[in-house]
Amino acid sequence: MDTRVLFISGVGRSGSTLIERTLGTDPRFVVLGEVTHLWERSLQMDELCGCGLPFSECPFWTEVGQRAFGGWDTLDAAQIVATRARLDRVSRTPRLLLGLGGRRYRKDVQRYGALYAQIYRAAAEVNGADVVVDSSKQPSIPYVLTHQDALDVRILHCVRDSRAVAYSWTKTVDRPEAQVESFGTMTRYSPSKLSLVWIAHNVSSLASRLTGQPVTTLRYEDWVRAPRAATADILRACDLEPTPVDAITDTAVTLVTNHTCSGNPLRFRTGEVRIRLDERWREDLPTSSNRLVTAMTLPLLRLFHYVGRQP
């Protein structure tokens, strides 16, 4: 039976961590965080799992590694990181979609995708879950996964207003899991650079429909306004019965311990977390930056109904 995967695509700081953690309150899901960073941050740097233990000491990930590869020490992490840098880029998506490149390149794509497939399958087995959630958001990964016949990939394209995302990326956010000082804070982008990233990632996420994988586009703002109903829609997209989950209300979610390998610091939170729309950007994003981001991303802002007629 194919491993069912919900891949969260889009741009970082678009609310995907809270959505993923909310899905993680349903025992039918196993949430893995941003698997794209596992090779470097988990295998090489031994950063903390969402459960609070170092990756190498987490029983869940130890069992996943054993089932998938016969142990994590059988992998050459440095080589995988180098392969990721070569293949896993938004700019590579046309080539990946069309299957272009020589025999060696295509073999690298197959091997790289197989690593994800083996992790997904092992995680589902260890957790007894129906659906594996990968919140990597790197939109080139679904293109890589099209070459893995044993996967049933569904894509959740999370969108957030570009101006809110730009404001978030200008802030300094500590990474409590970091074991290396240079990785102690999350990456920051200027409004202009973020605008380009926001466009590229969202266009690539929209275009992933060309792979034949089902894509559900969800505005984070809509999820915040009606989290129970929006979460039910995600369950349907995963072919799961949208049964009510007691942990979710329309104003809060009670988060449980998880084993996310990387992601926003919110992955370490447990207990009740309020669900509310953060619109500080409207006041705190400088007017010049607001205008710049709006101008650069206007076509997609219109497409996603952030300007003009609301849906």
TORLUMRO-777802 format. One record per residue (C-alpha): z, x, y; residue in one letter; residue number from 1. Coordinates in steps of 0.25 Angstrom, whole numbers. Each point is the difference from the previous one (the first is absolute). Layout:
N
+-------+-------+-------+------+-------+
|     Z |     X |     Y | milo | marlo |
+-------+-------+-------+------+-------+
|     Z |     X |     Y |    a |   NUM |
...
+-------+-------+-------+------+-------+
END
This chain:
311
+-------+-------+-------+------+-------+
|     Z |     X |     Y | milo | marlo |
+-------+-------+-------+------+-------+
|     0 |     0 |     0 |    m |     1 |
|    -4 |     5 |    14 |    d |     2 |
|    12 |     4 |     9 |    t |     3 |
|     0 |    -9 |    12 |    r |     4 |
|     2 |     7 |    13 |    v |     5 |
|     2 |    -5 |    14 |    l |     6 |
|    -4 |    11 |     9 |    f |     7 |
|     5 |    -2 |    15 |    i |     8 |
|   -11 |     6 |     9 |    s |     9 |
|    -1 |     1 |    15 |    g |    10 |
|     7 |     9 |    10 |    v |    11 |
|    15 |     5 |     0 |    g |    12 |
|    10 |    -7 |     8 |    r |    13 |
|    -6 |   -13 |    -2 |    s |    14 |
|    11 |    -7 |    -7 |    g |    15 |
|    -4 |     4 |   -14 |    s |    16 |
|    13 |     6 |    -4 |    t |    17 |
|     8 |   -13 |     2 |    l |    18 |
|   -11 |    -8 |    -7 |    i |    19 |
|     1 |     9 |   -12 |    e |    20 |
|    15 |     0 |     0 |    r |    21 |
|     0 |   -15 |     1 |    t |    22 |
|   -10 |    -1 |   -12 |    l |    23 |
|    10 |    10 |    -7 |    g |    24 |
|    10 |   -11 |     0 |    t |    25 |
|    -8 |    -7 |   -11 |    d |    26 |
|     2 |     6 |   -14 |    p |    27 |
|   -15 |    -2 |    -3 |    r |    28 |
|    -3 |    11 |    10 |    f |    29 |
|     3 |    15 |    -1 |    v |    30 |
|    -2 |     6 |    14 |    v |    31 |
|    -3 |    15 |     0 |    l |    32 |
|    -1 |     3 |    15 |    g |    33 |
|   -11 |     9 |     5 |    e |    34 |
|    -5 |     7 |   -13 |    v |    35 |
|   -10 |     8 |     8 |    t |    36 |
|    11 |     9 |     5 |    h |    37 |
|     7 |     1 |   -14 |    l |    38 |
|    -8 |    13 |    -3 |    w |    39 |
|     5 |     8 |    12 |    e |    40 |
|    13 |    -7 |     4 |    r |    41 |
|     6 |    -3 |   -13 |    s |    42 |
|    -6 |    10 |   -10 |    l |    43 |
|     0 |    12 |     9 |    q |    44 |
|    11 |    -3 |    10 |    m |    45 |
|     9 |    -9 |    -9 |    d |    46 |
|     3 |   -10 |    11 |    e |    47 |
|     9 |   -12 |    -2 |    l |    48 |
|    -4 |   -12 |    -8 |    c |    49 |
|     3 |   -14 |     6 |    g |    50 |
|    12 |     0 |    -9 |    c |    51 |
|     6 |    12 |     8 |    g |    52 |
|    -1 |    10 |   -11 |    l |    53 |
|   -10 |    12 |     1 |    p |    54 |
|   -13 |    -3 |    -7 |    f |    55 |
|     3 |    10 |   -11 |    s |    56 |
|    13 |    -7 |    -3 |    e |    57 |
|    -4 |   -15 |     0 |    c |    58 |
|     0 |    -6 |   -14 |    p |    59 |
|   -11 |    -9 |     3 |    f |    60 |
|   -10 |    10 |     5 |    w |    61 |
|     4 |    10 |   -11 |    t |    62 |
|    -4 |   -11 |   -10 |    e |    63 |
|   -13 |    -3 |     7 |    v |    64 |
|    -3 |    15 |     0 |    g |    65 |
|     3 |     1 |   -15 |    q |    66 |
|    -8 |   -12 |    -4 |    r |    67 |
|   -12 |     3 |     9 |    a |    68 |
|    -1 |    15 |    -2 |    f |    69 |
|    10 |     5 |   -10 |    g |    70 |
|     8 |     4 |    12 |    g |    71 |
|    -3 |     3 |    15 |    w |    72 |
|     1 |    15 |    -3 |    d |    73 |
|   -14 |    -1 |    -8 |    t |    74 |
|    -7 |    -3 |    14 |    l |    75 |
|    -5 |    11 |     9 |    d |    76 |
|     5 |    -7 |    13 |    a |    77 |
|    -6 |    10 |     9 |    a |    78 |
|   -14 |    -2 |    -6 |    q |    79 |
|     2 |   -15 |     2 |    i |    80 |
|     4 |     1 |    14 |    v |    81 |
|   -13 |     8 |     2 |    a |    82 |
|    -8 |   -10 |    -7 |    t |    83 |
|     6 |   -11 |     9 |    r |    84 |
|    -4 |     8 |    12 |    a |    85 |
|   -14 |     1 |    -4 |    r |    86 |
|    -2 |   -15 |    -5 |    l |    87 |
|    10 |    -9 |     5 |    d |    88 |
|    -5 |    -2 |    15 |    r |    89 |
|    -5 |   -12 |     7 |    v |    90 |
|   -13 |     8 |     3 |    s |    91 |
|    -3 |     1 |   -15 |    r |    92 |
|     0 |   -15 |    -3 |    t |    93 |
|   -15 |    -2 |     1 |    p |    94 |
|    -2 |    12 |    -9 |    r |    95 |
|    10 |    -6 |   -10 |    l |    96 |
|    -5 |   -14 |     1 |    l |    97 |
|   -14 |     5 |    -3 |    l |    98 |
|     4 |    10 |   -11 |    g |    99 |
|    -7 |    11 |     7 |    l |   100 |
|     2 |    15 |    -3 |    g |   101 |
|    -2 |    10 |   -11 |    g |   102 |
|     6 |    -1 |   -14 |    r |   103 |
|    12 |     9 |     4 |    r |   104 |
|     3 |    -9 |    12 |    y |   105 |
|    -1 |   -13 |    -8 |    r |   106 |
|     9 |     6 |   -11 |    k |   107 |
|    10 |     3 |    10 |    d |   108 |
|     0 |   -14 |     5 |    v |   109 |
|     2 |    -5 |   -14 |    q |   110 |
|    11 |    10 |    -3 |    r |   111 |
|     7 |    -3 |    14 |    y |   112 |
|    -1 |   -15 |    -2 |    g |   113 |
|     5 |     1 |   -15 |    a |   114 |
|    13 |     6 |     6 |    l |   115 |
|     3 |   -13 |     7 |    y |   116 |
|    -4 |    -8 |   -11 |    a |   117 |
|    10 |     7 |   -10 |    q |   118 |
|    11 |    -1 |    10 |    i |   119 |
|    -2 |   -15 |     2 |    y |   120 |
|    -1 |    -3 |   -14 |    r |   121 |
|    13 |     8 |    -3 |    a |   122 |
|     7 |    -7 |    11 |    a |   123 |
|    -3 |   -13 |    -5 |    a |   124 |
|     4 |     3 |   -14 |    e |   125 |
|    14 |     6 |     5 |    v |   126 |
|     3 |   -11 |     9 |    n |   127 |
|    -6 |   -11 |    -8 |    g |   128 |
|    -8 |    -5 |    12 |    a |   129 |
|   -12 |    -9 |     1 |    d |   130 |
|    -5 |     7 |    13 |    v |   131 |
|     1 |    14 |     5 |    v |   132 |
|     0 |     1 |    15 |    v |   133 |
|    -5 |    13 |     7 |    d |   134 |
|     2 |     0 |    15 |    s |   135 |
|    -8 |    13 |     3 |    s |   136 |
|    -9 |    -7 |    10 |    k |   137 |
|   -10 |    11 |    -1 |    q |   138 |
|   -12 |    -9 |    -1 |    p |   139 |
|    -9 |    10 |    -8 |    s |   140 |
|     9 |    -1 |   -12 |    i |   141 |
|    -5 |   -13 |    -4 |    p |   142 |
|   -14 |     6 |     0 |    y |   143 |
|     5 |    11 |   -10 |    v |   144 |
|     6 |   -11 |    -8 |    l |   145 |
|   -13 |    -7 |    -3 |    t |   146 |
|    -3 |    11 |   -10 |    h |   147 |
|    12 |    -4 |    -8 |    q |   148 |
|    -3 |   -11 |   -10 |    d |   149 |
|    14 |    -2 |    -5 |    a |   150 |
|     5 |    -5 |    14 |    l |   151 |
|    -1 |   -14 |     6 |    d |   152 |
|     1 |     3 |    15 |    v |   153 |
|     3 |   -10 |    10 |    r |   154 |
|     1 |     5 |    15 |    i |   155 |
|     9 |    -6 |    10 |    l |   156 |
|    -6 |     4 |    14 |    h |   157 |
|    12 |     0 |    10 |    c |   158 |
|    -4 |     0 |    14 |    v |   159 |
|     9 |     1 |    13 |    r |   160 |
|    -4 |    -1 |    14 |    d |   161 |
|    -5 |    14 |     4 |    s |   162 |
|     8 |     0 |    12 |    r |   163 |
|    13 |    -2 |    -8 |    a |   164 |
|    -4 |    11 |   -10 |    v |   165 |
|    -4 |     9 |    12 |    a |   166 |
|    14 |    -1 |     6 |    y |   167 |
|     7 |     2 |   -14 |    s |   168 |
|    -8 |    13 |    -2 |    w |   169 |
|     5 |     6 |    13 |    t |   170 |
|    14 |    -1 |    -4 |    k |   171 |
|     8 |    11 |    -7 |    t |   172 |
|     5 |    -5 |   -13 |    v |   173 |
|     9 |     8 |    -9 |    d |   174 |
|    -3 |     2 |   -15 |    r |   175 |
|    14 |     0 |    -7 |    p |   176 |
|    -7 |     4 |   -13 |    e |   177 |
|    -6 |    12 |     5 |    a |   178 |
|     4 |    14 |    -7 |    q |   179 |
|    -9 |     8 |     9 |    v |   180 |
|     3 |     1 |    15 |    e |   181 |
|   -15 |    -1 |     4 |    s |   182 |
|     0 |   -14 |    -7 |    f |   183 |
|    13 |    -5 |     7 |    g |   184 |
|    -7 |   -10 |     8 |    t |   185 |
|   -12 |   -10 |    -2 |    m |   186 |
|   -13 |     4 |     6 |    t |   187 |
|    -3 |    -4 |    14 |    r |   188 |
|   -14 |    -3 |     6 |    y |   189 |
|    -4 |    -2 |    14 |    s |   190 |
|    -5 |   -14 |     4 |    p |   191 |
|   -15 |     5 |     0 |    s |   192 |
|     1 |     7 |   -14 |    k |   193 |
|     7 |   -12 |    -6 |    l |   194 |
|   -11 |    -9 |     5 |    s |   195 |
|   -10 |     8 |    -7 |    l |   196 |
|     9 |     0 |   -13 |    v |   197 |
|     2 |   -15 |     2 |    w |   198 |
|   -15 |    -3 |     1 |    i |   199 |
|    -4 |     9 |   -12 |    a |   200 |
|    11 |    -5 |    -9 |    h |   201 |
|    -2 |   -15 |     2 |    n |   202 |
|   -15 |     1 |    -1 |    v |   203 |
|     1 |     8 |   -13 |    s |   204 |
|    10 |   -10 |    -5 |    s |   205 |
|    -9 |   -12 |     4 |    l |   206 |
|   -12 |     7 |    -7 |    a |   207 |
|     8 |     2 |   -13 |    s |   208 |
|    -5 |   -14 |    -3 |    r |   209 |
|   -13 |     8 |    -4 |    l |   210 |
|     7 |     6 |   -12 |    t |   211 |
|     1 |   -14 |    -6 |    g |   212 |
|    15 |     1 |     1 |    q |   213 |
|     7 |   -13 |     5 |    p |   214 |
|     5 |     2 |    15 |    v |   215 |
|    10 |    -9 |     7 |    t |   216 |
|     2 |     3 |    15 |    t |   217 |
|    14 |    -3 |     5 |    l |   218 |
|     4 |     2 |    15 |    r |   219 |
|    14 |     5 |     0 |    y |   220 |
|     3 |    -9 |    12 |    e |   221 |
|    -3 |   -12 |    -9 |    d |   222 |
|     8 |     5 |   -11 |    w |   223 |
|    12 |     1 |     9 |    v |   224 |
|    -1 |   -14 |     5 |    r |   225 |
|    -1 |    -6 |   -14 |    a |   226 |
|     5 |    10 |   -10 |    p |   227 |
|     2 |    -9 |   -12 |    r |   228 |
|   -13 |    -7 |     2 |    a |   229 |
|    -8 |    13 |     2 |    a |   230 |
|     7 |     7 |   -12 |    t |   231 |
|    -4 |   -12 |    -8 |    a |   232 |
|   -14 |     2 |     4 |    d |   233 |
|     1 |    15 |    -5 |    i |   234 |
|     6 |    -5 |   -13 |    l |   235 |
|   -12 |    -9 |    -2 |    r |   236 |
|   -10 |    12 |     3 |    a |   237 |
|     7 |     7 |   -11 |    c |   238 |
|    -2 |   -12 |   -10 |    d |   239 |
|    15 |    -2 |     0 |    l |   240 |
|     7 |   -14 |     1 |    e |   241 |
|     5 |     0 |    14 |    p |   242 |
|    14 |    -4 |    -4 |    t |   243 |
|    11 |     1 |    11 |    p |   244 |
|     8 |    13 |     1 |    v |   245 |
|    14 |    -2 |     4 |    d |   246 |
|     0 |    13 |     7 |    a |   247 |
|    -9 |    -5 |    11 |    i |   248 |
|     2 |   -10 |    11 |    t |   249 |
|    -8 |    -2 |    12 |    d |   250 |
|     9 |     9 |     8 |    t |   251 |
|     5 |    10 |    -9 |    a |   252 |
|    -2 |     7 |   -14 |    v |   253 |
|    11 |     6 |    -8 |    t |   254 |
|    -6 |    14 |    -5 |    l |   255 |
|     4 |     6 |   -13 |    v |   256 |
|     0 |    14 |    -5 |    t |   257 |
|   -14 |     6 |    -2 |    n |   258 |
|    -7 |    12 |    -5 |    h |   259 |
|   -10 |     3 |    10 |    t |   260 |
|    -5 |    14 |     0 |    c |   261 |
|    -4 |     1 |    15 |    s |   262 |
|    -1 |    -9 |    12 |    g |   263 |
|     7 |    -5 |    13 |    n |   264 |
|    15 |     2 |     0 |    p |   265 |
|     2 |   -15 |    -2 |    l |   266 |
|    -2 |     3 |   -14 |    r |   267 |
|    15 |     5 |    -1 |    f |   268 |
|     5 |   -13 |     5 |    r |   269 |
|     7 |   -10 |    -9 |    t |   270 |
|     7 |   -13 |     3 |    g |   271 |
|    -5 |   -11 |    11 |    e |   272 |
|   -10 |     4 |    10 |    v |   273 |
|    -4 |    -9 |    11 |    r |   274 |
|   -15 |    -4 |     1 |    i |   275 |
|    -4 |     0 |    14 |    r |   276 |
|   -12 |     4 |     8 |    l |   277 |
|     1 |    13 |     8 |    d |   278 |
|    -7 |    -1 |    13 |    e |   279 |
|     6 |    11 |     8 |    r |   280 |
|   -14 |     6 |     2 |    w |   281 |
|    -3 |   -11 |    10 |    r |   282 |
|    11 |     5 |     9 |    e |   283 |
|     1 |    15 |    -4 |    d |   284 |
|   -14 |     4 |    -3 |    l |   285 |
|    -6 |     6 |    14 |    p |   286 |
|   -10 |    -8 |     6 |    t |   287 |
|   -10 |    11 |     0 |    s |   288 |
|     2 |     1 |   -15 |    s |   289 |
|    -1 |   -15 |    -2 |    n |   290 |
|   -13 |    -1 |     7 |    r |   291 |
|    -6 |    12 |    -8 |    l |   292 |
|     4 |    -5 |   -13 |    v |   293 |
|    -5 |   -14 |     3 |    t |   294 |
|   -13 |     5 |     5 |    a |   295 |
|    -2 |    10 |   -12 |    m |   296 |
|     4 |   -11 |   -11 |    t |   297 |
|    -5 |   -12 |     7 |    l |   298 |
|   -11 |    -4 |   -10 |    p |   299 |
|    10 |     0 |   -11 |    l |   300 |
|    11 |    -7 |     8 |    l |   301 |
|   -10 |   -11 |     2 |    r |   302 |
|    -3 |     0 |   -15 |    l |   303 |
|    14 |    -1 |    -4 |    f |   304 |
|     3 |   -10 |    11 |    h |   305 |
|    10 |     8 |     9 |    y |   306 |
|    -8 |    -3 |    12 |    v |   307 |
|    -8 |   -12 |     3 |    g |   308 |
|     1 |   -13 |    -8 |    r |   309 |
|    12 |     0 |   -10 |    q |   310 |
|    -2 |    -4 |   -14 |    p |   311 |
+-------+-------+-------+------+-------+
END
